[in-house]
Amino acid sequence: MSEQSSARNAGTIDVGGDLTVNRLGFGAMRVTGEGIWGEPRDRDEAVRVLRRAVELGVNFIDTADSYGPDVSEQLIAEALHPYPEDLVIATKGGLVRPGPNRWEADGRPAHLTEALEGSLRKLRLDSIPLYQFHRPDPAVPIEESIGTLAELKAQGKIRHIGVSNFTEEQLRVAQRITPVVSIQNRYNVDDRGSESLVDLCEQERIVFLPWAPIQNLDENAAIEAIAKKYEATPRQIVLAWLLARSPAMLPIPGTGSVRHLEDNIVAAGIELTPAEVADITRSA
């Protein structure tokens, strides 16, 4: 890894207009156990990953109460509290975990309130900088779920509200209740179902957080050719592509390995040409 590798090389982005972070963050889902369940196989390595991320200029960490559950938030506090002044921790609520690799929506006001209070305790925070509704619950009107978060924000327990796994129609419902500063949806080279939402975020100065940003790189000739040109890995190239796709994009690649983390951070310094961005976009 180059000694100059840093998340700072990706430039910055404003979250909510008052939180400026480097535009390559870290997703803390995979510092947990297999199936995103329980403790990580190597807890010391998980702590090292979180600390190394901050050393490499990452000052935006995304997590959720359902990662573990609870494990990811607890590890973040163990590794990094007291937090650096510029570190923004974003967490999510609205999913419950019956078991490994199982996720069920729960958008009831009582659950969201309990989840938020739990995140405050585990992260050792008085207020969550960015709290995201993890997924709409078909059994609960979005107005009720988002309305609860708006009430918690008014109490000072949330600074900014974001949403995850939302359509544009659902976003508009939420925006009628409270300002929404971020959207976290699945988005990568092969899955661009949220393409229009990326454009909307750019137009409305909303941050777009792509989850599953690195998928299905095998046998993609365009990515392999560009990786060879830059003496980079395909993973690094697709992260660079995300950064080039839109100034609203804040990639949050996650890992439980220091080596993979350091490899990902290299992408912050790769500047693709418009032609290369177009080639990758057409390659899916």
Secondary structure, 3 states (H helix, E strand, C coil): CCCCCCHHHHCEEEECCCEEEECCCEEHHHHCCCCCECCCCCHHHHHHHHHHHHHCCCCEEECCCCCECCHHHHHHHHHHCCCCCCCEEEEEECEECCCCCCCEECCCHHHHHHHHHHHHHHHCCCCEEEEEECCCCCCCCHHHHHHHHHHHHHCCCEEEEEEECCCHHHHHHHHCCCCCCEEEEECCCCCCCCHHHHHHHHHHCCEEEEECCCCCCCCCHHHHHHHHHHCCCHHHHHHHHHHHHCCCECCCCCCCCHHHHHHHHHHHHCCCCHHHHHHHHHHC
